């Protein structure tokens, strides 16, 4: 029987575990899904906006996989310093599959980016998702005007969360501290700025339509900016999803703003060149006006516009970080591999594999992780005769505990769920996430 560790319990990790048991004989494999957090589901729990309950319901599918008797969840297990070293993990299992995602974010590389009030969208998402690494007091939201830089679904998510009222979010699992901050938010204007045109934007039509139907905010566009995009003017040759985006944006032209409503301004052909300081913190963003270059890119025009901003959120992409003990390509933010097999000095390293964003980069949707995981698992199972010859410990969990670790088991996770349901009841809400390490571990270890 092969004992396999999957590092990471987000969609790529869970789909990897699922593929391993589905493609193996009944007693051929046992899979431990390890995560440094005491909670499973990765970005489905800590990256999907709380008002997107249909996407968050994917947790039910992931749950059914983790409840398979051949799969075991072990949370609060760090791979690396302070936890289990990668080389030790390799001694406990016949194979290790790293599904650790892309934990960092890309920077703009412009002056003023480190000013107080300038954040990555990842930090804001972690805050309203109750990630235990996030500071619950990081976003007081005293800002009146916010700028979101980017034109993907993450940018749309954070813009929408800034424009929503607290009453709209109360039925969700947003943490109480974030709900309280949003309730007193002074943000009245949100600008979402993209350096290219509307036909190159990466948001989906569903997300875009949501921006146009918020109860307390009105979405606006600048007609002259839309008209700069030749494909917007004549969208006939565009793929159907982009044509739908264009149709939505056309419907916003000339749209009045209701008295008292927040403004959500979608801006195009603006490239950030500097974040300007006012009184020691963010005060505005300076943009250079861009124009299409005829090849899908843009050129600077030498004209500039300053947009007032007391809060800046950059949403320009995730970035992988080097997993401890593995080779890493900083240019792509991925681990070098061949069909999921980790490559060391250009050659496959027996027993080491990758899947998900750390394998292919932060691209695709949640479902993209399925074929990615299947490819890696096919490579691993093809290597099974070689891997089975390795000597490993009889019970990895005992070995982890001997290292001083206190893993949170599936029963511990279920106890966290119960504690969050009780927290919600005490606040007169539905289940509310526990936002701190101490609270999560106290509940999880009580349930072990």
LUMVOLUM-423301 format. One record per residue (C-alpha): residue number from 1; residue in three letters; x, z, y. Coordinates in steps of 0.02 Angstrom, whole numbers. Example, Ala and Ser with C-alpha at 12.3 -4.5 7.8 and 13.67 -1.06 7.14 Angstrom:
BEGIN
    i   aa      px      pz      py
    1  Ala     615     390    -225
    2  Ser     684     357     -53
# end
This chain:
BEGIN
    i   aa      px      pz      py
    1  Unk       0       0       0
    2  Unk      65     -47     172
    3  Unk      58      84     309
    4  Unk      48       0     478
    5  Unk      51      74     653
    6  Unk     -40     -16     794
    7  Unk      19      48     963
    8  Unk    -124      34    1087
    9  Unk    -311      57    1060
   10  Unk    -378     -70    1183
   11  Unk    -463    -230    1123
   12  Unk    -301    -312    1064
   13  Unk    -254    -158     963
   14  Unk    -426    -134     887
   15  Unk    -443    -319     845
   16  Unk    -271    -312     764
   17  Unk    -325    -165     657
   18  Unk    -487    -255     613
   19  Unk    -394    -413     561
   20  Unk    -274    -312     454
   21  Unk    -411    -232     350
   22  Unk    -519    -388     343
   23  Unk    -378    -499     282
   24  Unk    -312    -375     153
   25  Unk    -375    -313     -15
   26  Unk    -473    -151     -12
   27  Unk    -327     -34     -44
   28  Unk    -186    -143      20
   29  Unk    -165     -70     196
   30  Unk    -192      87     297
   31  Unk    -185      72     485
   32  Unk    -150     207     613
   33  Unk    -201     156     790
   34  Unk     -93     256     909
   35  Unk    -123     280    1095
   36  Unk     -35     386    1225
   37  Unk    -206     432    1295
   38  Unk    -322     548    1199
   39  Unk    -461     418    1219
   40  Unk    -477     247    1137
   41  Unk    -532      77    1206
   42  Unk    -396      45    1336
   43  Unk    -456     -62    1483
   44  Unk    -633     -65    1416
   45  Unk    -641     121    1459
   46  Unk    -518     124    1604
   47  Unk    -527     -51    1677
   48  Unk    -707    -114    1669
   49  Unk    -804     -66    1825
   50  Unk    -930      74    1793
   51  Unk   -1076     -34    1852
   52  Unk   -1038    -166    1719
   53  Unk   -1128     -78    1579
   54  Unk   -1152    -234    1473
   55  Unk    -963    -260    1461
   56  Unk    -933     -74    1437
   57  Unk   -1053     -81    1289
   58  Unk    -914    -173    1198
   59  Unk    -854       2    1159
   60  Unk    -989       7    1025
   61  Unk    -907    -139     935
   62  Unk    -734     -63     950
   63  Unk    -804     103     887
   64  Unk    -869      23     727
   65  Unk    -693     -41     690
   66  Unk    -610     127     722
   67  Unk    -737     212     608
   68  Unk    -679     107     459
   69  Unk    -607     223     326
   70  Unk    -446     121     316
   71  Unk    -413     143     503
   72  Unk    -365     306     587
   73  Unk    -360     341     775
   74  Unk    -220     454     836
   75  Unk    -226     483    1023
   76  Unk    -104     576    1134
   77  Unk      44     496    1044
   78  Unk     173     428    1165
   79  Unk     296     301    1096
   80  Unk     458     330    1190
   81  Unk     533     474    1290
   82  Unk     435     635    1267
   83  Unk     348     568    1113
   84  Unk     401     476     958
   85  Unk     552     361     983
   86  Unk     523     181     931
   87  Unk     661     189     802
   88  Unk     582     344     723
   89  Unk     411     260     720
   90  Unk     489     117     621
   91  Unk     543     244     490
   92  Unk     365     310     471
   93  Unk     277     143     442
   94  Unk     309     -19     350
   95  Unk     268    -114     510
   96  Unk     227     -78     693
   97  Unk     120    -192     801
   98  Unk     136    -162     988
   99  Unk     -24    -196    1084
  100  Unk      24    -104    1244
  101  Unk     -47    -226    1371
  102  Unk      22    -253    1546
  103  Unk      34     -81    1625
  104  Unk      98    -126    1798
  105  Unk      43    -245    1935
  106  Unk     121    -383    2037
  107  Unk     179    -351    2214
  108  Unk     156    -461    2366
  109  Unk     337    -443    2422
  110  Unk     293    -433    2606
  111  Unk     343    -309    2743
  112  Unk     230    -157    2756
  113  Unk     172    -163    2576
  114  Unk     226      18    2547
  115  Unk     136      89    2699
  116  Unk      11     230    2669
  117  Unk    -158     150    2640
  118  Unk     -86       3    2542
  119  Unk    -122      11    2355
  120  Unk    -131     -99    2203
  121  Unk    -305    -138    2139
  122  Unk    -247     -59    1976
  123  Unk    -229     109    2064
  124  Unk    -403      96    2138
  125  Unk    -479      44    1971
  126  Unk    -392     191    1885
  127  Unk    -463     307    2018
  128  Unk    -644     256    1999
  129  Unk    -624     244    1809
  130  Unk    -561     425    1794
  131  Unk    -393     379    1718
  132  Unk    -302     545    1691
  133  Unk    -143     477    1773
  134  Unk    -239     443    1934
  135  Unk    -245     564    2080
  136  Unk    -430     607    2105
  137  Unk    -397     633    2291
  138  Unk    -301     470    2317
  139  Unk    -443     377    2403
  140  Unk    -537     477    2534
  141  Unk    -601     313    2606
  142  Unk    -597     360    2788
  143  Unk    -560     177    2821
  144  Unk    -686      73    2917
  145  Unk    -617     -96    2864
  146  Unk    -536    -142    2697
  147  Unk    -443    -298    2642
  148  Unk    -436    -351    2460
  149  Unk    -303    -482    2426
  150  Unk    -342    -595    2279
  151  Unk    -479    -707    2210
  152  Unk    -500    -655    2029
  153  Unk    -626    -542    1944
  154  Unk    -522    -386    1978
  155  Unk    -528    -426    2165
  156  Unk    -715    -450    2153
  157  Unk    -735    -285    2059
  158  Unk    -643    -180    2187
  159  Unk    -728    -268    2333
  160  Unk    -898    -236    2253
  161  Unk    -857     -52    2221
  162  Unk    -808     -30    2404
  163  Unk    -970    -113    2460
  164  Unk   -1085     -17    2343
  165  Unk   -1172     143    2395
  166  Unk   -1148     305    2300
  167  Unk   -1332     308    2249
  168  Unk   -1307     143    2157
  169  Unk   -1162     217    2058
  170  Unk   -1238     386    2020
  171  Unk   -1317     325    1855
  172  Unk   -1145     267    1793
  173  Unk   -1001     368    1718
  174  Unk    -897     360    1878
  175  Unk    -808     529    1898
  176  Unk    -888     655    2014
  177  Unk    -738     659    2131
  178  Unk    -744     470    2158
  179  Unk    -933     475    2179
  180  Unk    -914     607    2313
  181  Unk    -782     507    2405
  182  Unk    -887     349    2399
  183  Unk   -1038     446    2463
  184  Unk    -946     487    2625
  185  Unk    -853     321    2637
  186  Unk    -846     248    2813
  187  Unk    -805      73    2751
  188  Unk    -922     -48    2838
  189  Unk    -826    -210    2817
  190  Unk    -735    -278    2664
  191  Unk    -630    -438    2674
  192  Unk    -579    -526    2514
  193  Unk    -441    -650    2554
  194  Unk    -372    -792    2447
  195  Unk    -222    -902    2488
  196  Unk    -304   -1056    2411
  197  Unk    -477   -1133    2420
  198  Unk    -642   -1089    2336
  199  Unk    -621   -1220    2199
  200  Unk    -459   -1133    2143
  201  Unk    -531    -957    2141
  202  Unk    -526    -871    1972
  203  Unk    -681    -764    1983
  204  Unk    -827    -803    1869
  205  Unk    -997    -856    1932
  206  Unk   -1080    -699    1865
  207  Unk    -961    -589    1963
  208  Unk    -982    -695    2119
  209  Unk   -1171    -688    2112
  210  Unk   -1162    -498    2102
  211  Unk   -1072    -495    2269
  212  Unk   -1219    -588    2345
  213  Unk   -1352    -471    2279
  214  Unk   -1291    -297    2326
  215  Unk   -1431    -190    2398
  216  Unk   -1329    -122    2543
  217  Unk   -1207    -262    2581
  218  Unk   -1216    -445    2634
  219  Unk   -1088    -574    2579
  220  Unk   -1028    -702    2706
  221  Unk    -913    -854    2709
  222  Unk    -829    -956    2846
  223  Unk    -893   -1135    2841
  224  Unk    -732   -1210    2912
  225  Unk    -630   -1128    2772
  226  Unk    -743   -1196    2636
  227  Unk    -735   -1370    2713
  228  Unk    -544   -1371    2701
  229  Unk    -560   -1385    2512
  230  Unk    -590   -1568    2464
  231  Unk    -661   -1515    2296
  232  Unk    -785   -1402    2383
  233  Unk    -844   -1545    2492
  234  Unk    -863   -1658    2340
  235  Unk    -872   -1550    2182
  236  Unk    -928   -1689    2064
  237  Unk    -762   -1694    1971
  238  Unk    -748   -1505    1951
  239  Unk    -778   -1415    1785
  240  Unk    -954   -1345    1770
  241  Unk    -904   -1161    1796
  242  Unk    -817   -1204    1960
  243  Unk    -964   -1311    2017
  244  Unk   -1074   -1159    1990
  245  Unk    -959   -1055    2100
  246  Unk    -967   -1189    2234
  247  Unk   -1157   -1188    2225
  248  Unk   -1162    -999    2250
  249  Unk   -1045   -1008    2400
  250  Unk   -1147   -1150    2476
  251  Unk   -1298   -1035    2468
  252  Unk   -1210    -907    2576
  253  Unk   -1177   -1026    2721
  254  Unk   -1270    -968    2876
  255  Unk   -1335    -815    2787
  256  Unk   -1387    -678    2911
  257  Unk   -1319    -502    2898
  258  Unk   -1452    -367    2891
  259  Unk   -1442    -230    3022
  260  Unk   -1346     -81    2953
  261  Unk   -1284    -174    2799
  262  Unk   -1101    -177    2752
  263  Unk   -1015    -345    2773
  264  Unk    -923    -424    2627
  265  Unk    -824    -570    2695
  266  Unk    -749    -698    2574
  267  Unk    -603    -784    2659
  268  Unk    -500    -932    2597
  269  Unk    -337   -1018    2642
  270  Unk    -257    -857    2703
  271  Unk     -85    -804    2640
  272  Unk     -30    -625    2678
  273  Unk     138    -617    2766
  274  Unk     144    -438    2831
  275  Unk      47    -275    2828
  276  Unk      50    -206    3004
  277  Unk      74     -22    3042
  278  Unk     -38      79    3156
  279  Unk      -4     266    3181
  280  Unk     107     277    3028
  281  Unk     -10     189    2906
  282  Unk     -97      24    2872
  283  Unk    -182     -47    3026
  284  Unk    -203    -233    2993
  285  Unk    -147    -376    2882
  286  Unk     -65    -529    2957
  287  Unk    -110    -691    2868
  288  Unk     -40    -865    2886
  289  Unk    -170   -1000    2881
  290  Unk    -137   -1119    2735
  291  Unk    -196   -1295    2696
  292  Unk    -212   -1394    2534
  293  Unk     -53   -1489    2486
  294  Unk    -145   -1620    2383
  295  Unk     -74   -1556    2218
  296  Unk    -175   -1397    2192
  297  Unk     -60   -1288    2297
  298  Unk     -54   -1243    2481
  299  Unk      63   -1264    2628
  300  Unk      88   -1147    2775
  301  Unk      21   -1210    2941
  302  Unk     117   -1095    3057
  303  Unk     -42   -1018    3128
  304  Unk     -84    -836    3099
  305  Unk    -231    -718    3099
  306  Unk    -231    -528    3098
  307  Unk    -374    -441    3008
  308  Unk    -402    -257    3045
  309  Unk    -381    -152    2889
  310  Unk    -361      34    2859
  311  Unk    -357       8    2671
  312  Unk    -270    -136    2581
  313  Unk    -291    -172    2395
  314  Unk    -187    -307    2314
  315  Unk    -265    -390    2161
  316  Unk    -137    -525    2123
  317  Unk    -112    -495    1938
  318  Unk     -52    -372    1806
  319  Unk     128    -363    1747
  320  Unk     200    -306    1581
  321  Unk     331    -168    1576
  322  Unk     469    -153    1446
  323  Unk     407     -61    1290
  324  Unk     534      71    1237
  325  Unk     654       4    1107
  326  Unk     597    -179    1113
  327  Unk     675    -333    1191
  328  Unk     589    -391    1350
  329  Unk     581    -545    1458
  330  Unk     560    -487    1639
  331  Unk     520    -663    1699
  332  Unk     360    -670    1595
  333  Unk     329    -483    1574
  334  Unk     318    -507    1386
  335  Unk     413    -467    1226
  336  Unk     498    -621    1151
  337  Unk     409    -670     991
  338  Unk     371    -808     869
  339  Unk     188    -807     815
  340  Unk     186    -620     848
  341  Unk     351    -579     762
  342  Unk     467    -488     883
  343  Unk     627    -587     913
  344  Unk     794    -499     931
  345  Unk     935    -614     984
  346  Unk     820    -758     940
  347  Unk     784    -701     762
  348  Unk     628    -615     693
  349  Unk     646    -427     676
  350  Unk     564    -376     511
  351  Unk     424    -250     536
  352  Unk     405    -270     725
  353  Unk     259    -368     798
  354  Unk     163    -391     961
  355  Unk     -14    -440    1008
  356  Unk    -116    -447    1168
  357  Unk     -48    -456    1345
  358  Unk     125    -394    1299
  359  Unk     134    -546    1184
  360  Unk      57    -684    1289
  361  Unk      49    -614    1467
  362  Unk    -105    -550    1562
  363  Unk    -215    -701    1532
  364  Unk    -385    -736    1456
  365  Unk    -539    -629    1434
  366  Unk    -572    -487    1312
  367  Unk    -621    -609    1175
  368  Unk    -454    -700    1191
  369  Unk    -375    -553    1102
  370  Unk    -462    -598     938
  371  Unk    -367    -758     896
  372  Unk    -209    -682     969
  373  Unk    -224    -533     849
  374  Unk    -265    -645     701
  375  Unk    -107    -748     728
  376  Unk       1    -591     730
  377  Unk     -84    -518     578
  378  Unk     -60    -681     482
  379  Unk     128    -668     518
  380  Unk     132    -486     465
  381  Unk      40    -515     302
  382  Unk     152    -662     263
  383  Unk     297    -540     279
  384  Unk     210    -409     171
  385  Unk     318    -433      13
  386  Unk     474    -397     117
  387  Unk     394    -253     212
  388  Unk     328    -168      55
  389  Unk     507    -140      -5
  390  Unk     544     -21     138
  391  Unk     537     168     107
  392  Unk     421     263     225
  393  Unk     353     440     233
  394  Unk     200     486     130
  395  Unk      99     549     279
  396  Unk     147     490     454
  397  Unk      30     616     537
  398  Unk     128     761     464
  399  Unk     289     683     526
  400  Unk     218     662     701
  401  Unk     167     844     704
  402  Unk     341     895     646
  403  Unk     406     808     801
  404  Unk     303     928     905
  405  Unk     161     807     944
  406  Unk     -21     859     939
  407  Unk    -118     699     904
  408  Unk    -302     691     950
  409  Unk    -395     625     798
  410  Unk    -559     530     795
  411  Unk    -651     694     779
  412  Unk    -560     752     935
  413  Unk    -617     596    1028
  414  Unk    -797     628     975
  415  Unk    -778     804    1047
  416  Unk    -720     726    1212
  417  Unk    -876     617    1212
  418  Unk    -985     771    1187
  419  Unk    -895     863    1327
  420  Unk    -923     716    1445
  421  Unk   -1107     711    1400
  422  Unk   -1119     897    1438
  423  Unk   -1027     874    1603
  424  Unk   -1152     740    1651
  425  Unk   -1300     853    1609
  426  Unk   -1226     993    1714
  427  Unk   -1218     874    1863
  428  Unk   -1391     802    1836
  429  Unk   -1316     636    1784
  430  Unk   -1283     538    1626
  431  Unk   -1118     558    1536
  432  Unk    -977     579    1663
  433  Unk    -794     549    1623
  434  Unk    -672     695    1620
  435  Unk    -538     639    1744
  436  Unk    -389     749    1701
  437  Unk    -266     775    1559
  438  Unk    -302     961    1539
  439  Unk    -489     935    1521
  440  Unk    -471     790    1399
  441  Unk    -343     878    1289
  442  Unk    -440    1042    1289
  443  Unk    -595     952    1226
  444  Unk    -498     840    1106
  445  Unk    -396     977    1024
  446  Unk    -550    1087    1005
  447  Unk    -628     946     905
  448  Unk    -477     910     792
# end
